[in-house]
Amino acid sequence: MEHKPLVELQQIADLEFPDCLLTDREQRLARWSKLLLANPERELRSLHEIEHLSASERRACRSDESPLSVAYNDPLLRSSGLKSDRVGDCTDFFGLTDDEMHRAFCSCHTGVRLTGAEAAARLQAVADRTHARHASGGLWQVLRHVFRAT
């Protein structure tokens, strides 16, 4: 039997689903954070030095018992379109950049292990930073505003 995310099934069949699918970045990140906080003391593995990998190696990178595997083990995130617990699929699905994934879960920032609570806090910090950047119009807009005020 072949398994497909509900999002893909909607493209090939006229299916109606209740509002249970997570369709935007904020909903998806909030769900991931909630899953990490559901077991705050759970010991997770970081992603090993992903900044040293080539782009294709980084996209394929994964780690058992990582924050990414917590996300992939959730049926709601999978049915909403999360394809795997690999870095590339997670960055695409959650709307993260490689740099944001690196800051959140790379071993050079977190050490070899981190707790669910630490992972959730790091994920939230990345989401907050991205939201602030978009809300303010980006770094250049902020700098332009600061220098015009002086």
C-alpha positions as CSV (number, residue, x, y, z in Angstrom):
1,M,0.0,0.0,0.0
2,E,1.3,3.4,-0.9
3,H,1.0,6.2,1.7
4,K,0.7,9.9,0.7
5,P,0.2,13.1,2.7
6,L,-3.3,14.4,2.7
7,V,-2.0,17.5,0.8
8,E,-0.9,15.4,-2.1
9,L,-4.2,13.5,-2.1
10,Q,-6.1,16.7,-2.4
11,Q,-4.2,17.5,-5.6
12,I,-5.4,14.3,-7.3
13,A,-8.9,13.9,-5.8
14,D,-11.7,16.1,-4.8
15,L,-11.3,15.7,-1.1
16,E,-12.5,17.9,1.7
17,F,-10.8,17.8,5.1
18,P,-11.6,19.6,8.2
19,D,-9.4,22.5,9.2
20,C,-6.9,20.0,10.8
21,L,-4.1,20.5,8.3
22,L,-1.4,22.9,9.2
23,T,-1.2,25.2,6.2
24,D,1.1,28.1,7.2
25,R,4.6,28.4,8.7
26,E,3.5,29.7,12.1
27,Q,1.0,26.9,12.6
28,R,3.7,24.3,11.7
29,L,6.4,25.8,13.9
30,A,3.9,26.1,16.8
31,R,3.0,22.5,16.5
32,W,6.7,21.4,16.4
33,S,7.4,23.5,19.4
34,K,4.4,22.0,21.3
35,L,5.7,18.5,20.5
36,L,9.1,19.3,21.8
37,L,7.7,20.8,25.0
38,A,5.4,17.8,25.5
39,N,8.4,16.0,26.9
40,P,10.7,18.8,28.0
41,E,13.3,16.6,29.7
42,R,13.6,14.2,26.7
43,E,17.2,13.9,25.5
44,L,17.6,14.7,21.8
45,R,20.5,14.5,19.5
46,S,21.7,17.6,17.6
47,L,22.6,17.7,14.0
48,H,26.4,17.0,13.7
49,E,28.2,20.1,12.3
50,I,25.9,20.6,9.3
51,E,27.7,23.8,8.3
52,H,30.6,21.7,7.0
53,L,28.4,19.6,4.7
54,S,27.8,20.3,1.0
55,A,24.3,21.5,0.1
56,S,23.2,18.1,-1.0
57,E,24.7,16.4,2.0
58,R,23.1,18.9,4.3
59,R,19.7,18.4,2.7
60,A,20.0,14.6,3.2
61,C,21.4,14.9,6.8
62,R,19.3,13.3,9.6
63,S,19.8,12.0,13.1
64,D,17.8,9.5,15.1
65,E,16.1,11.1,18.2
66,S,16.7,14.6,16.9
67,P,14.2,17.5,17.1
68,L,13.5,16.8,13.4
69,S,12.6,13.2,14.1
70,V,10.2,14.4,16.8
71,A,8.4,16.5,14.1
72,Y,8.3,13.7,11.6
73,N,6.9,11.2,14.2
74,D,3.8,13.4,14.5
75,P,0.9,12.2,12.3
76,L,-0.5,15.7,11.9
77,L,2.7,17.2,10.5
78,R,3.2,14.2,8.2
79,S,-0.4,14.5,6.9
80,S,0.2,18.2,6.4
81,G,3.1,17.4,4.1
82,L,6.3,16.8,6.1
83,K,8.1,14.2,4.0
84,S,10.9,13.0,6.3
85,D,13.1,13.9,9.2
86,R,15.9,15.0,6.8
87,V,17.2,18.6,7.0
88,G,16.1,19.5,3.5
89,D,12.5,18.3,3.9
90,C,12.2,20.0,7.3
91,T,13.7,23.3,6.0
92,D,11.2,23.3,3.1
93,F,8.2,22.3,5.1
94,F,8.8,24.6,8.1
95,G,10.0,27.5,5.9
96,L,13.4,27.7,7.6
97,T,16.7,28.6,5.9
98,D,19.8,26.5,6.2
99,D,21.3,29.1,8.5
100,E,18.2,29.0,10.8
101,M,18.3,25.2,11.0
102,H,22.0,25.4,11.8
103,R,21.5,28.0,14.6
104,A,18.6,26.0,16.1
105,F,19.9,22.4,16.1
106,C,23.6,22.1,15.0
107,S,26.0,20.5,17.4
108,C,28.3,23.5,17.2
109,H,25.6,25.6,18.9
110,T,23.9,23.0,21.1
111,G,26.5,20.4,21.9
112,V,25.9,16.8,21.1
113,R,22.6,16.6,23.0
114,L,19.8,18.9,24.0
115,T,16.5,18.5,25.9
116,G,13.1,18.9,24.4
117,A,12.7,22.2,26.2
118,E,16.0,23.5,24.9
119,A,15.1,22.5,21.4
120,A,11.7,24.3,21.7
121,A,13.4,27.4,23.0
122,R,15.9,27.4,20.2
123,L,13.2,26.9,17.6
124,Q,11.1,29.7,19.1
125,A,14.1,32.0,19.0
126,V,14.6,31.3,15.3
127,A,10.9,31.8,14.6
128,D,10.8,35.1,16.6
129,R,14.0,36.4,14.9
130,T,12.5,35.6,11.5
131,H,9.2,37.2,12.3
132,A,10.9,40.4,13.6
133,R,13.0,40.6,10.4
134,H,9.9,40.3,8.2
135,A,7.8,42.6,10.3
136,S,10.5,45.3,10.2
137,G,11.2,44.9,6.5
138,G,14.7,43.4,7.0
139,L,18.0,44.5,8.3
140,W,18.6,47.2,5.7
141,Q,15.2,48.8,6.4
142,V,16.1,48.9,10.1
143,L,19.5,50.4,9.5
144,R,18.1,52.9,7.1
145,H,15.5,54.0,9.7
146,V,18.2,54.2,12.5
147,F,20.6,56.3,10.4
148,R,17.8,58.6,9.2
149,A,16.8,59.3,12.8
150,T,20.3,60.6,13.7
